[in-house]
């Protein structure tokens, strides 16, 4: 079971690296076309961190979703 968890962590890290390199490549390609400044890898990492912070800050918590859809609590009429 533990090896399976490590496998998912490796997949997540690999996907993050792939997405960040693809993001850097696509930004620099568009920057060349539209005369925008080139980005470095640290800028892409900062953008991903910013997106993560915004997602955590703006999305509702799991408790709100569970309460809205029934969740684990019992209904008063049961």
N, C-alpha and C positions, 0 to 999 in steps of 0.2 A: 504494500500500500504506500509506503514511504517513497519508493522509487517512482511511483506514478505521480505523486505530488511534485517531485523534483523534475520530472519530465514536463509537466505543465509550466513550471517556472522557467525552464529552458526555452520552451516554445514561446512564452510571453516575452522573454528577453530578446529572443531572435526576431520576433515580430516587431518589437519596439525598435530595434536597430534597423531593420529593413524599412519600416515606416519613416524613421527619421532620415535615413539616407535618401529615400525616395522624395521626401519633402524638401530636403536640401537641393537635390537635383532639379526638381520641378520649379522651385523658387528661382534658382539661378538661371534656368532656361528662360523663364518669363522675364526675369530682370534684364537679361540680354536683349530680349525683343522690345521691351518698353523703356529701356534706358533707366532702370531702377538700380539701386545699390545691390551689390552681391552680398550674400549671407554666408556666414561661417557656421560650422557645425554647432558651436556653442549657442548661436542664435536659434537654431532649430530645437535644441534641448530646452532653452528658455521658453520657447513657444509651447512645447509640449507640457512643461510644468505649469505654465499659465492656464492652458486648457484644462488640465487636471484640477487646478485650484478652482477655476470657474465652475467646473462640473460639480465638484463637491459642495461649493457654496451656494449654487443656484438650484440644485436638484433637491426635491423633497426627500426627507428621510424615509427609511423603510417602515418605520412605525406608522407614518401617515398613510402609506399605501395599504398596510395590513388593516388598519382601522377602517379605511374606506371600503375595502372588499371583504370584510368579515374577520379576517385574522384568526388568531388562536383563542380568543376569548369566547365565553359562552353567551348565548343570547338570554335576556332576562325571562323570556316566556318558556324556556326549556327546563 
